[in-house]
Amino acid sequence: MAKYFPEMSPEHQNFIKKQHLFFIATAPLDAAGHVNLSPKGYDTLRILSSTEIAYLDLTGSGNETSGHTSENTRITFMFCAFEGPPMILRLYGSGKVILPESEEWDRLIGHFEMMPGARQIILAKIHKVQTSCGYSVPFMTYTSERETLNRSNMKKGEAELENYLREKNSSTIDGILTPLGKKLSNDSRPNKQ
């Protein structure tokens, strides 16, 4: 049976910290747009308070979460127990994209170990926590992280990484311009004198 809470309790926080994988769900405002659900690994998630969470977002093949949260802010995190007692925990909140040039980045980046291809921080204010049984979630054993993404991002030089960001991360599949896309298009405009 689902239970609801206004914030993350210490028990919720301990559960979250033990998970090696979490999921992010977002959607555009347009009902014809695509709902996005992304798995996230690595040690990129930080609990900042009982109502605030953030993760270091790495360069990948898309940037849906960023585009959606810049348009409507709704975001849901989901954590599943694959080991130990069953549980699913969801965090409902409002998301915000923090780019490296901002003052908020300077305030937040100290919580993370810098990783290759770090493109932004997704910050979320949580207004509801839900727990449910998770009885149908299978047992799975964590072995290790895949290093493919880190290797790929390290292999790209600065110019290649920027070109990749322009091509793959500037807009969502529905054409919503991401904050990173806005920044990159502003950076490519000639300086006015």
N, CA, C and O of each residue as an XYZ file, in Angstrom:
772
protein
N       0.839     -1.185      0.000
C       0.000      0.000      0.000
C       0.886      1.250      0.000
O       1.851      1.338      0.759
N       0.550      2.200     -0.847
C       1.348      3.420     -0.958
C       1.160      4.306      0.262
O       0.068      4.413      0.820
N       2.272      4.944      0.663
C       2.238      5.926      1.747
C       2.874      7.204      1.225
O       3.786      7.168      0.399
N       2.382      8.328      1.717
C       2.857      9.627      1.251
C       3.432     10.431      2.407
O       2.965     10.339      3.542
N       4.453     11.221      2.096
C       5.153     12.032      3.085
C       5.478     13.391      2.459
O       5.672     13.472      1.246
N       5.542     14.465      3.267
C       5.844     15.787      2.717
C       7.335     16.014      2.450
O       7.703     16.974      1.772
N       8.198     15.133      2.981
C       9.638     15.280      2.791
C      10.317     13.930      3.002
O       9.688     12.969      3.446
N      11.600     13.870      2.679
C      12.354     12.635      2.853
C      12.751     12.476      4.315
O      13.411     13.344      4.886
N      12.349     11.379      4.905
C      12.757     11.077      6.284
C      14.198     10.566      6.267
O      14.718     10.254      5.196
N      14.855     10.472      7.425
C      16.187      9.853      7.450
C      16.190      8.435      6.873
O      17.160      8.038      6.226
N      15.123      7.671      7.098
C      15.042      6.316      6.545
C      14.963      6.348      5.023
O      15.598      5.539      4.346
N      14.185      7.278      4.489
C      14.108      7.432      3.029
C      15.485      7.782      2.464
O      15.923      7.212      1.465
N      16.149      8.715      3.111
C      17.462      9.155      2.639
C      18.467      8.011      2.662
O      19.257      7.864      1.729
N      18.448      7.206      3.711
C      19.356      6.055      3.793
C      19.071      5.056      2.670
O      19.997      4.513      2.068
N      17.796      4.818      2.393
C      17.422      3.922      1.301
C      17.965      4.444     -0.027
O      18.568      3.692     -0.793
N      17.752      5.731     -0.299
C      18.208      6.352     -1.548
C      19.725      6.209     -1.698
O      20.215      5.864     -2.773
N      20.462      6.474     -0.625
C      21.929      6.432     -0.692
C      22.463      5.037     -0.998
O      23.583      4.909     -1.492
N      21.696      3.998     -0.719
C      22.137      2.624     -0.982
C      21.910      2.185     -2.423
O      22.429      1.151     -2.842
N      21.140      2.960     -3.186
C      20.776      2.525     -4.542
C      21.874      2.886     -5.541
O      22.458      3.968     -5.471
N      22.147      1.973     -6.467
C      23.142      2.189     -7.517
C      22.518      2.740     -8.796
O      23.225      3.127     -9.726
N      21.203      2.770     -8.831
C      20.471      3.155    -10.032
C      19.223      3.918     -9.611
O      18.557      3.552     -8.643
N      18.914      4.982    -10.344
C      17.639      5.670    -10.144
C      17.106      6.088    -11.499
O      17.824      6.073    -12.498
N      15.843      6.459    -11.517
C      15.170      6.840    -12.755
C      14.603      8.239    -12.610
O      14.175      8.641    -11.527
N      14.604      8.986    -13.727
C      14.050     10.342    -13.787
C      12.953     10.352    -14.835
O      13.153      9.874    -15.952
N      11.794     10.894    -14.482
C      10.698     11.026    -15.444
C      10.316     12.494    -15.580
O      10.185     13.210    -14.588
N      10.140     12.930    -16.827
C       9.708     14.292    -17.140
C       8.824     14.243    -18.378
O       8.776     13.235    -19.083
N       8.127     15.345    -18.631
C       7.283     15.426    -19.827
C       7.180     16.877    -20.268
O       7.271     17.786    -19.443
N       6.991     17.099    -21.560
C       6.765     18.466    -22.031
C       5.343     18.912    -21.699
O       4.507     18.090    -21.323
N       5.069     20.194    -21.834
C       3.714     20.699    -21.606
C       2.753     20.208    -22.678
O       1.596     19.903    -22.385
N       3.224     20.130    -23.913
C       2.382     19.713    -25.028
C       1.979     18.251    -24.857
O       2.842     17.378    -24.765
N       0.684     17.980    -24.815
C       0.188     16.614    -24.614
C       0.623     15.676    -25.738
O       0.650     14.462    -25.539
N       0.959     16.196    -26.894
C       1.429     15.359    -27.998
C       2.918     15.042    -27.875
O       3.449     14.217    -28.619
N       3.586     15.703    -26.932
C       5.020     15.485    -26.747
C       5.307     14.159    -26.070
O       4.409     13.508    -25.537
N       6.567     13.773    -26.099
C       6.993     12.485    -25.566
C       7.361     12.576    -24.088
O       8.114     13.461    -23.682
N       6.825     11.656    -23.289
C       7.231     11.518    -21.891
C       8.612     10.878    -21.903
O       8.869      9.979    -22.704
N       9.500     11.328    -21.027
C      10.843     10.762    -20.968
C      11.059     10.057    -19.637
O      10.622     10.532    -18.589
N      11.738      8.918    -19.694
C      12.129      8.178    -18.504
C      13.580      7.761    -18.698
O      13.891      6.997    -19.612
N      14.468      8.258    -17.844
C      15.904      8.002    -18.004
C      16.475      7.286    -16.793
O      16.216      7.687    -15.658
N      17.257      6.221    -17.021
C      17.992      5.605    -15.916
C      19.284      6.385    -15.666
O      19.898      6.893    -16.604
N      19.686      6.477    -14.424
C      20.928      7.174    -14.061
C      21.741      6.302    -13.126
O      21.222      5.760    -12.150
N      23.021      6.173    -13.433
C      23.938      5.410    -12.607
C      25.076      6.281    -12.135
O      24.955      7.506    -12.094
N      26.170      5.662    -11.783
C      27.337      6.333    -11.214
C      26.958      6.995     -9.882
O      25.793      7.007     -9.485
N      27.959      7.536     -9.217
C      27.747      8.211     -7.932
C      27.493      9.695     -8.196
O      28.334     10.540     -7.890
N      26.330     10.002     -8.764
C      26.044     11.371     -9.209
C      24.932     12.052     -8.418
O      24.679     13.238     -8.633
N      24.267     11.351     -7.521
C      23.103     11.890     -6.816
C      23.492     12.374     -5.423
O      24.246     11.709     -4.713
N      22.970     13.538     -5.041
C      23.219     14.068     -3.701
C      21.907     14.548     -3.080
O      21.111     15.231     -3.724
N      21.703     14.180     -1.826
C      20.576     14.695     -1.040
C      21.087     15.933     -0.320
O      22.005     15.847      0.495
N      20.497     17.076     -0.616
C      20.949     18.340     -0.037
C      20.191     18.698      1.236
O      20.726     19.369      2.119
N      18.948     18.246      1.325
C      18.127     18.450      2.527
C      16.955     17.483      2.420
O      16.882     16.698      1.475
N      16.055     17.535      3.365
C      14.899     16.628      3.331
C      13.929     16.967      2.192
O      13.027     16.185      1.890
N      14.114     18.127      1.564
C      13.233     18.531      0.461
C      14.008     18.975     -0.788
O      13.438     19.608     -1.677
N      15.280     18.651     -0.856
C      16.078     19.087     -2.006
C      17.077     17.997     -2.394
O      17.768     17.437     -1.543
N      17.139     17.711     -3.687
C      18.015     16.669     -4.221
C      18.619     17.187     -5.520
O      18.010     18.004     -6.210
N      19.820     16.712     -5.855
C      20.469     17.147     -7.089
C      21.298     16.002     -7.648
O      21.758     15.128     -6.913
N      21.477     16.025     -8.964
C      22.423     15.067     -9.541
C      23.239     15.743    -10.631
O      22.768     16.631    -11.342
N      24.490     15.281    -10.733
C      25.400     15.751    -11.757
C      25.045     15.023    -13.042
O      25.164     13.800    -13.121
N      24.610     15.769    -14.047
C      24.124     15.187    -15.289
C      25.256     15.150    -16.305
O      25.920     16.158    -16.547
N      25.468     13.988    -16.894
C      26.592     13.764    -17.797
C      26.144     13.787    -19.256
O      25.007     13.437    -19.572
N      27.041     14.198    -20.129
C      26.767     14.233    -21.559
C      26.376     12.851    -22.039
O      27.073     11.869    -21.785
N      25.256     12.787    -22.735
C      24.766     11.531    -23.280
C      24.100     11.781    -24.617
O      24.248     12.850    -25.210
N      23.365     10.787    -25.087
C      22.794     10.859    -26.431
C      21.575     11.755    -26.534
O      21.119     12.027    -27.644
N      21.035     12.219    -25.433
C      19.889     13.124    -25.439
C      19.922     14.029    -24.221
O      20.807     13.918    -23.372
N      18.940     14.932    -24.142
C      18.912     15.905    -23.046
C      17.456     16.256    -22.712
O      17.123     17.418    -22.482
N      16.604     15.238    -22.692
C      15.169     15.447    -22.491
C      14.838     16.067    -21.139
O      14.025     16.988    -21.060
N      15.462     15.569    -20.076
C      15.165     16.068    -18.726
C      15.379     17.570    -18.652
O      14.560     18.296    -18.089
N      16.471     18.026    -19.216
C      16.802     19.450    -19.204
C      15.754     20.280    -19.944
O      15.281     21.293    -19.428
N      15.395     19.849    -21.151
C      14.401     20.589    -21.931
C      13.049     20.619    -21.256
O      12.397     21.662    -21.206
N      12.620     19.469    -20.730
C      11.309     19.404    -20.084
C      11.256     20.253    -18.812
O      10.301     21.002    -18.611
N      12.266     20.143    -17.959
C      12.215     20.903    -16.696
C      12.358     22.402    -16.922
O      11.872     23.198    -16.118
N      13.016     22.792    -18.000
C      13.097     24.234    -18.274
C      11.762     24.768    -18.787
O      11.486     25.964    -18.693
N      10.926     23.862    -19.336
C       9.628     24.278    -19.848
C       8.538     24.236    -18.775
O       7.712     25.146    -18.704
N       8.524     23.183    -17.934
C       7.404     23.065    -16.996
C       7.783     22.635    -15.577
O       6.911     22.607    -14.710
N       9.009     22.309    -15.314
C       9.614     21.984    -14.012
C       9.208     20.653    -13.383
O       9.907     20.196    -12.477
N       8.122     20.002    -13.807
C       7.708     18.749    -13.148
C       8.758     17.664    -13.338
O       9.268     17.459    -14.439
N       9.073     16.969    -12.238
C      10.070     15.905    -12.295
C       9.733     14.850    -11.242
O       9.259     15.173    -10.153
N       9.981     13.599    -11.581
C       9.795     12.497    -10.642
C      11.046     11.633    -10.644
O      11.537     11.240    -11.702
N      11.558     11.339     -9.454
C      12.661     10.400     -9.262
C      12.064      9.090     -8.767
O      11.119      9.102     -7.978
N      12.604      7.956     -9.219
C      12.154      6.668     -8.708
C      13.357      5.800     -8.360
O      14.314      5.691     -9.127
N      13.279      5.189     -7.186
C      14.306      4.280     -6.682
C      13.631      2.954     -6.366
O      12.548      2.932     -5.782
N      14.273      1.834     -6.752
C      13.719      0.501     -6.501
C      14.728     -0.316     -5.713
O      15.930     -0.245     -5.972
N      14.241     -1.094     -4.750
C      15.112     -2.022     -4.032
C      15.287     -3.270     -4.883
O      14.331     -4.013     -5.108
N      16.510     -3.501     -5.355
C      16.829     -4.722     -6.083
C      17.476     -5.745     -5.156
O      17.608     -6.916     -5.513
N      17.878     -5.302     -3.970
C      18.451     -6.156     -2.937
C      17.724     -5.832     -1.635
O      17.184     -4.735     -1.491
N      17.701     -6.753     -0.697
C      17.099     -6.502      0.612
C      15.582     -6.436      0.548
O      14.969     -6.913     -0.407
N      14.974     -5.832      1.588
C      13.512     -5.744      1.647
C      12.950     -4.969      0.450
O      13.578     -4.013     -0.005
N      11.784     -5.358     -0.066
C      11.224     -4.685     -1.236
C      10.722     -3.280     -0.907
O      10.156     -3.043      0.161
N      10.934     -2.366     -1.827
C      10.367     -1.018     -1.707
C      10.603     -0.270     -3.007
O      11.623     -0.453     -3.670
N       9.646      0.572     -3.358
C       9.796      1.571     -4.412
C       9.588      2.918     -3.736
O       8.651      3.095     -2.959
N      10.466      3.862     -4.037
C      10.359      5.201     -3.464
C      10.361      6.204     -4.603
O      11.245      6.188     -5.460
N       9.357      7.079     -4.604
C       9.280      8.133     -5.620
C       9.370      9.496     -4.943
O       8.825      9.713     -3.861
N      10.072     10.402     -5.609
C      10.151     11.795     -5.168
C       9.507     12.653     -6.244
O       9.918     12.607     -7.404
N       8.508     13.430     -5.874
C       7.822     14.332     -6.805
C       8.271     15.752     -6.514
O       8.302     16.175     -5.358
N       8.618     16.487     -7.559
C       9.093     17.828     -7.301
C       9.146     18.711     -8.525
O       8.580     18.412     -9.577
N       9.855     19.819     -8.340
C      10.083     20.809     -9.395
C      11.569     20.845     -9.690
O      12.389     21.057     -8.797
N      11.908     20.636    -10.956
C      13.305     20.573    -11.352
C      13.804     21.869    -11.962
O      13.034     22.686    -12.466
N      15.102     22.028    -11.901
C      15.758     23.223    -12.439
C      17.119     22.809    -12.980
O      17.810     21.988    -12.376
N      17.499     23.373    -14.112
C      18.783     23.082    -14.737
C      19.807     24.127    -14.292
O      19.558     25.330    -14.369
N      20.950     23.650    -13.831
C      22.039     24.534    -13.397
C      23.224     24.310    -14.338
O      23.801     23.222    -14.363
N      23.584     25.332    -15.106
C      24.704     25.240    -16.036
C      26.010     25.670    -15.360
O      25.975     26.417    -14.382
N      27.160     25.210    -15.867
C      28.444     25.484    -15.225
C      28.801     26.957    -15.023
O      29.576     27.270    -14.119
N      28.276     27.851    -15.815
C      28.652     29.263    -15.699
C      27.894     30.010    -14.599
O      28.180     31.180    -14.347
N      26.944     29.364    -13.949
C      26.076     30.076    -13.010
C      26.628     30.071    -11.585
O      27.455     29.235    -11.221
N      26.151     31.025    -10.794
C      26.528     31.081     -9.376
C      26.030     29.848     -8.637
O      26.697     29.362     -7.724
N      24.863     29.338     -9.023
C      24.330     28.133     -8.370
C      25.243     26.934     -8.611
O      25.390     26.084     -7.732
N      25.855     26.857     -9.787
C      26.811     25.782    -10.066
C      27.946     25.850     -9.044
O      28.319     24.836     -8.452
N      28.491     27.048     -8.842
C      29.591     27.216     -7.883
C      29.182     26.771     -6.488
O      29.994     26.212     -5.751
N      27.924     27.018     -6.118
C      27.414     26.629     -4.799
C      27.237     25.117     -4.692
O      27.434     24.549     -3.618
N      26.865     24.457     -5.794
C      26.502     23.035     -5.753
C      27.617     22.071     -6.128
O      27.653     20.952     -5.616
N      28.524     22.474     -7.004
C      29.474     21.524     -7.575
C      30.378     20.891     -6.520
O      30.874     19.784     -6.731
N      30.600     21.550     -5.412
C      31.421     20.992     -4.336
C      30.843     19.729     -3.716
O      31.553     18.993     -3.032
N      29.558     19.472     -3.948
C      28.921     18.251     -3.431
C      29.267     17.019     -4.274
O      29.011     15.888     -3.860
N      29.846     17.240     -5.451
C      30.072     16.153     -6.403
C      31.549     15.968     -6.692
O      32.352     16.891     -6.558
N      31.889     14.740     -7.096
C      33.191     14.492     -7.687
C      33.019     14.754     -9.181
O      32.138     14.177     -9.820
N      33.860     15.624     -9.735
C      33.725     15.981    -11.147
C      33.962     14.746    -12.016
O      34.858     13.946    -11.752
N      33.141     14.610    -13.056
C      33.231     13.455    -13.950
C      33.351     13.920    -15.395
O      32.907     15.020    -15.725
N      33.944     13.103    -16.264
C      34.065     13.478    -17.672
C      32.698     13.745    -18.293
O      31.760     12.974    -18.096
N      32.591     14.832    -19.038
C      31.347     15.140    -19.735
C      30.260     15.741    -18.857
O      29.106     15.803    -19.281
N      30.590     16.187    -17.641
C      29.569     16.832    -16.796
C      29.054     18.060    -17.530
O      29.825     18.963    -17.856
N      27.748     18.094    -17.792
C      27.201     19.183    -18.606
C      26.304     20.121    -17.816
O      26.148     21.285    -18.182
N      25.709     19.619    -16.727
C      24.774     20.433    -15.940
C      24.457     19.693    -14.646
O      24.777     18.515    -14.488
N      23.831     20.401    -13.741
C      23.289     19.801    -12.524
C      21.781     19.955    -12.606
O      21.278     21.027    -12.944
N      21.064     18.892    -12.300
C      19.606     18.982    -12.194
C      19.289     19.056    -10.707
O      19.596     18.139     -9.945
N      18.673     20.156    -10.310
C      18.311     20.419     -8.919
C      16.801     20.293     -8.795
O      16.067     20.800     -9.644
N      16.330     19.630     -7.759
C      14.883     19.460     -7.590
C      14.461     19.769     -6.168
O      15.079     19.311     -5.207
N      13.396     20.555     -6.047
C      12.709     20.795     -4.775
C      11.604     19.756     -4.683
O      10.749     19.674     -5.565
N      11.619     18.972     -3.630
C      10.683     17.864     -3.476
C       9.482     18.307     -2.643
O       9.648     18.872     -1.561
N       8.261     18.049     -3.152
C       7.068     18.408     -2.389
C       6.267     17.188     -1.924
O       5.351     17.315     -1.111
N       6.623     15.983     -2.455
C       5.912     14.778     -2.023
C       6.825     13.573     -2.189
O       7.542     13.450     -3.182
N       6.786     12.688     -1.202
C       7.513     11.422     -1.238
C       6.473     10.313     -1.166
O       5.536     10.378     -0.370
N       6.645      9.296     -2.005
C       5.741      8.152     -1.976
C       6.558      6.876     -1.841
O       7.553      6.686     -2.541
N       6.129      6.004     -0.935
C       6.711      4.667     -0.872
C       5.621      3.655     -1.209
O       4.448      3.859     -0.896
N       6.025      2.567     -1.850
C       5.095      1.473     -2.136
C       5.856      0.160     -2.032
O       7.076      0.154     -1.873
N       5.140     -0.945     -2.122
C       5.683     -2.258     -1.748
C       6.864     -2.726     -2.582
O       7.855     -3.190     -2.019
N       6.794     -2.621     -3.879
C       7.871     -3.136     -4.718
C       7.959     -4.646     -4.757
O       9.020     -5.194     -5.054
N       6.869     -5.328     -4.465
C       6.881     -6.786     -4.403
C       7.213     -7.446     -5.741
O       7.739     -8.559     -5.761
N       6.916     -6.785     -6.846
C       7.163     -7.402     -8.150
C       8.545     -7.075     -8.713
O       8.905     -7.579     -9.777
N       9.324     -6.241     -8.023
C      10.668     -5.898     -8.502
C      11.593     -7.081     -8.222
O      11.666     -7.540     -7.082
N      12.298     -7.580     -9.228
C      13.135     -8.773     -9.018
C      14.390     -8.456     -8.201
O      14.815     -7.304     -8.111
N      14.963     -9.485     -7.617
C      16.278     -9.371     -7.003
C      17.312     -9.288     -8.115
O      17.287    -10.084     -9.054
N      18.208     -8.340     -8.012
C      19.319     -8.229     -8.951
C      20.541     -7.818     -8.152
O      20.440     -7.039     -7.204
N      21.682     -8.338     -8.532
C      22.914     -8.054     -7.801
C      23.744     -7.035     -8.558
O      23.964     -7.164     -9.762
N      24.202     -6.016     -7.836
C      25.077     -5.000     -8.409
C      26.482     -5.578     -8.542
O      27.028     -6.125     -7.584
N      27.060     -5.453     -9.726
C      28.424     -5.922     -9.957
C      29.390     -4.755    -10.043
O      30.369     -4.698     -9.299
N      29.119     -3.819    -10.954
C      29.988     -2.650    -11.113
C      29.318     -1.668    -12.063
O      28.319     -1.979    -12.711
N      29.896     -0.477    -12.126
C      29.446      0.524    -13.095
C      30.008      0.172    -14.467
O      31.074     -0.436    -14.567
N      29.300      0.548    -15.514
C      29.856      0.465    -16.867
C      30.708      1.717    -17.061
O      30.297      2.810    -16.674
N      31.855      1.570    -17.640
C      32.754      2.711    -17.842
C      32.663      3.286    -19.258
O      33.418      4.193    -19.608
N      31.748      2.766    -20.065
C      31.649      3.181    -21.463
C      31.399      4.679    -21.608
O      32.057      5.335    -22.416
N      30.450      5.238    -20.832
C      30.140      6.661    -20.951
C      31.340      7.514    -20.553
O      31.680      8.468    -21.253
N      31.983      7.180    -19.437
C      33.163      7.946    -19.022
C      34.262      7.888    -20.071
O      34.867      8.910    -20.396
N      34.523      6.700    -20.602
C      35.570      6.560    -21.627
C      35.229      7.376    -22.871
O      36.089      8.051    -23.437
N      33.967      7.307    -23.290
C      33.533      8.051    -24.477
C      33.702      9.554    -24.274
O      34.203     10.250    -25.157
N      33.281     10.053    -23.105
C      33.396     11.492    -22.844
C      34.846     11.938    -22.680
O      35.193     13.059    -23.052
N      35.702     11.068    -22.124
C      37.128     11.411    -21.979
C      37.834     11.439    -23.328
O      38.746     12.237    -23.543
N      37.403     10.558    -24.242
C      38.032     10.450    -25.553
C      37.801     11.701    -26.405
O      38.653     12.086    -27.206
N      36.645     12.322    -26.221
C      36.334     13.506    -27.012
C      37.167     14.683    -26.507
O      37.243     14.923    -25.302
N      37.781     15.402    -27.414
C      38.448     16.647    -27.035
C      37.397     17.719    -26.777
O      36.206     17.485    -26.981
N      37.827     18.880    -26.334
C      36.893     19.962    -26.004
C      36.029     20.364    -27.200
O      34.820     20.544    -27.061
N      36.651     20.503    -28.377
C      35.899     20.903    -29.579
C      34.924     19.812    -29.999
O      33.789     20.108    -30.372
N      35.356     18.544    -29.942
C      34.473     17.440    -30.318
C      33.300     17.313    -29.347
O      32.169     17.057    -29.759
N      33.578     17.495    -28.060
C      32.507     17.429    -27.060
C      31.489     18.550    -27.289
O      30.283     18.320    -27.195
N      31.972     19.764    -27.591
C      31.044     20.870    -27.845
C      30.198     20.601    -29.091
O      29.000     20.885    -29.099
N      30.806     20.060    -30.132
C      30.041     19.720    -31.341
C      28.993     18.656    -31.036
O      27.867     18.730    -31.529
N      29.360     17.675    -30.231
C      28.420     16.626    -29.840
C      27.253     17.218    -29.046
O      26.097     16.860    -29.272
N      27.562     18.121    -28.119
C      26.511     18.780    -27.333
C      25.572     19.567    -28.244
O      24.354     19.523    -28.067
N      26.131     20.285    -29.214
C      25.298     21.039    -30.168
C      24.370     20.101    -30.944
O      23.186     20.389    -31.120
N      24.922     18.981    -31.404
C      24.166     18.064    -32.250
C      23.138     17.249    -31.464
O      22.012     17.079    -31.931
N      23.499     16.743    -30.282
C      22.661     15.777    -29.571
C      21.952     16.321    -28.328
O      20.983     15.720    -27.863
N      22.419     17.447    -27.784
C      21.915     17.912    -26.489
C      21.286     19.293    -26.502
O      20.914     19.807    -25.447
N      21.157     19.906    -27.669
C      20.634     21.277    -27.748
C      19.119     21.356    -27.701
O      18.560     22.384    -27.319
N      18.449     20.273    -28.090
C      16.983     20.275    -28.036
C      16.478     18.863    -27.752
O      17.204     17.882    -27.909
N      15.233     18.787    -27.336
C      14.604     17.496    -27.060
C      14.130     16.881    -28.378
O      14.199     17.514    -29.432
N      13.651     15.646    -28.303
C      13.147     15.008    -29.523
C      11.900     15.702    -30.055
O      11.544     15.524    -31.219
N      11.227     16.497    -29.210
C      10.060     17.274    -29.645
C      10.435     18.699    -30.056
O       9.559     19.506    -30.369
N      11.746     19.013    -30.054
C      12.202     20.325    -30.516
C      12.250     21.409    -29.453
O      12.409     22.581    -29.793
N      12.120     21.064    -28.181
C      12.236     22.064    -27.112
C      13.719     22.383    -26.935
O      14.526     21.478    -26.719
N      14.076     23.645    -27.024
C      15.455     24.071    -26.839
C      15.835     23.918    -25.368
O      15.113     24.391    -24.491
N      16.949     23.268    -25.094
C      17.408     23.081    -23.719
C      18.204     24.306    -23.268
O      18.666     25.069    -24.117
N      18.380     24.519    -21.962
C      19.244     25.613    -21.503
C      20.653     25.520    -22.101
O      21.255     26.539    -22.438
N      21.165     24.316    -22.228
C      22.478     24.120    -22.851
C      22.436     24.537    -24.316
O      23.377     25.161    -24.807
N      21.359     24.202    -25.018
C      21.192     24.612    -26.412
C      21.139     26.128    -26.550
O      21.727     26.694    -27.471
N      20.432     26.784    -25.630
C      20.375     28.257    -25.649
C      21.761     28.845    -25.443
O      22.148     29.787    -26.134
N      22.506     28.296    -24.498
C      23.851     28.785    -24.217
C      24.757     28.590    -25.428
O      25.492     29.501    -25.809
N      24.707     27.409    -26.028
C      25.566     27.131    -27.184
C      25.218     28.015    -28.373
O      26.111     28.437    -29.107
N      23.916     28.306    -28.577
C      23.576     29.194    -29.697
C      23.991     30.629    -29.417
O      24.355     31.355    -30.342
N      23.944     31.051    -28.153
C      24.431     32.393    -27.814
C      25.940     32.483    -27.965
O      26.461     33.506    -28.410
N      26.659     31.403    -27.592
C      28.116     31.390    -27.704
C      28.579     31.442    -29.150
O      29.673     31.929    -29.432
N      27.747     30.938    -30.086
C      28.182     30.885    -31.490
C      27.860     32.158    -32.250
O      28.274     32.317    -33.399
N      27.117     33.078    -31.615
C      26.810     34.346    -32.300
C      28.030     35.250    -32.287
O      28.749     35.301    -31.289
N      28.275     35.965    -33.377
C      29.437     36.875    -33.380
C      29.221     38.002    -32.378
O      28.098     38.456    -32.162
N      30.319     38.443    -31.773
C      30.250     39.557    -30.801
C      29.909     40.851    -31.527
O      30.461     41.158    -32.584
N      28.991     41.593    -30.938
C      28.635     42.895    -31.522
C      29.573     43.936    -30.943
O      29.844     43.947    -29.742
N      30.063     44.807    -31.802
C      30.992     45.846    -31.338
C      30.376     47.201    -31.484
O      31.004     48.204    -31.146
